[in-house]
Amino acid sequence: MKKYILAHDLGTSGNKATLFDLEGNLIKSAFYSYELITGSGNTAEQKADDWWRAVCETSKLLASTVSNKDIVAVSFSGQMMGCLCVDKSGNPLYNALIWADMRSEKQAQQISERIDAHSFYDITGHRISASYSLTKLMWTRDNLRDVYKSTYKMLNAKDYIIFKLTGRFVTEPSDASSTCLLDLNTLIWSDDMIRVSGLDKEKLPDIIRSVDIAGGITNEAAQLTGLCTGTPVVCGGGDGCCAAVGTGVVKEGRANCCLGTSSWISLAAKNPVKDKDMAVFNFAHIVPGYIMPCGTMQTGGGALSWAVNKVFFKADGISESDKNAVYKTVNKEVKLSPVGANKLLFLPYLIGERSPRWNSNAKGDFIGLTLNHTRGDMLRAIMEGVGCNLDIILNIFKNNGNVIEGLTLTGGGARNDVWAEILCDIFGLPVSIPEKLAEATSMGAAITAGVGIGALKSFDEADRFLNIRSKISPNRNNSKKYSEMKALFDEAYYALEPLFEKM
């Protein structure tokens, strides 16, 4: 009799539930959307009850496709860096302030006045920012005093669902590290961060391991989800960390490059990367004993989408088949352009930049444009510019003692074989592309559940779930040419940096 794991991915636009068997095969998935509430300024909220409704509906649907007795575990990937305040009964006291909410700039400034930026980075693995749960809970205390006073625990998205399923208030290291209240060196709540924030430590949930069983599904939750009472609920982790597990980044030497609208590189490391410029950041990994250093750029795939949809082809609003035809034309023209795009550079900073520049004023630029350049040159320069920026992040990891043997490429951009080859040559490392590009986070949660219940002996068996579609090896001649171009790319940014500040 086949056994199954149910993985939920609580994202920003909705919850994707996926049923896997223990061999790593995807059986069926379901999606339930929910609302993002935005208001004046940079606010972004969601209703926790919407998350719960999404989990209930998708669970019922998937549980009805197999015998629910054969679902041996439930686990989660969830959006990180949020702040949901609940009372002792687990009732939400206010909407969740999600990762995109930036209203707590004043509180971030207060933190920067109380602790040195590098000390904060050494403790938490992150820069001081209004992105994190720390400042969001401070904002709640300062602006919603009754809510803060009544708060029993602050939770992230998946932690709230775990409570609804099991009745326990817990989190695990990956989500805890996204709050900036965790000491990344000890994996316990930081007394230093509690001191500088003035928050109540009692309002933070207990920390257990990502692979730990938080509890069994209660009778009430079983009735609402269609799952069996007592089914083990394994914690899982934050979405970025689950994506790492779902791409096989579970030990040293492995890295993941996600080429989505924004793009990032993450890896498994024994220690945090403590970069002197704080260009990258660190989360606790789902895999016990590991840290997940990460560098995220703002517009990766988004830079190419901008050029294709807004500038060269006006591809917005066309059918999927027509869009595929457009990208075939893009790739055909890019292939006609040589390495280096006929000496054309592109800085991909269309909405400022996070890693590695951390400059909100940075701008996108074509540098060296002449009448001789073609559309293919410009499109190739965009692909190469994104690759050069990601390579800076990669080299920060290498320069901090991390050996990287190869990368797994995921995200929508990984469907573009031409771009994948360009990245492979820029990185000078082998690149693997999985068959299922959209399932990394759910797969990571399922693998974590498999380890948690003992169905997988260890995370080394993650490859059972990872079906690689293709592997690319770097062209050494191209890599040598890119090595020279990367130096120009960096020089171009620093030459223009003073101008960005004036614009």
Salt bridges, closest charged atoms under 4 A:
ASP21 OD2 - LYS2 NZ 2.98
GLU23 OE1 - LYS2 NZ 3.53
GLU45 OE2 - ARG103 NH2 2.79
ASP50 OD1 - ARG53 NH1 2.84
GLU57 OE2 - LYS60 NZ 3.38
ASP70 OD1 - LYS3 NZ 3.04
ASP101 OD2 - ARG103 NH2 2.65
ASP142 OD1 - ARG141 NE 2.88
ASP159 OD1 - LYS158 NZ 2.65
GLU172 OE2 - LYS158 NZ 2.91
ASP175 OD2 - LYS158 NZ 2.91
ASP191 OD1 - LYS201 NZ 2.91
ASP192 OD1 - ARG195 NH2 3.67
ASP212 OD1 - ARG209 NH2 3.01
ASP277 OD2 - LYS276 NZ 3.19
ASP316 OD2 - LYS310 NZ 2.93
GLU333 OE2 - ARG375 NH2 2.55
GLU384 OE2 - ARG380 NE 2.91
ASP391 OD2 - LYS486 NZ 2.99
ASP417 OD1 - ARG469 NH1 3.67
GLU439 OE2 - LYS16 NZ 2.79
GLU461 OE1 - ARG464 NH2 2.33
ASP463 OD1 - ARG254 NH2 3.21
ASP490 OD1 - ARG357 NH2 2.94
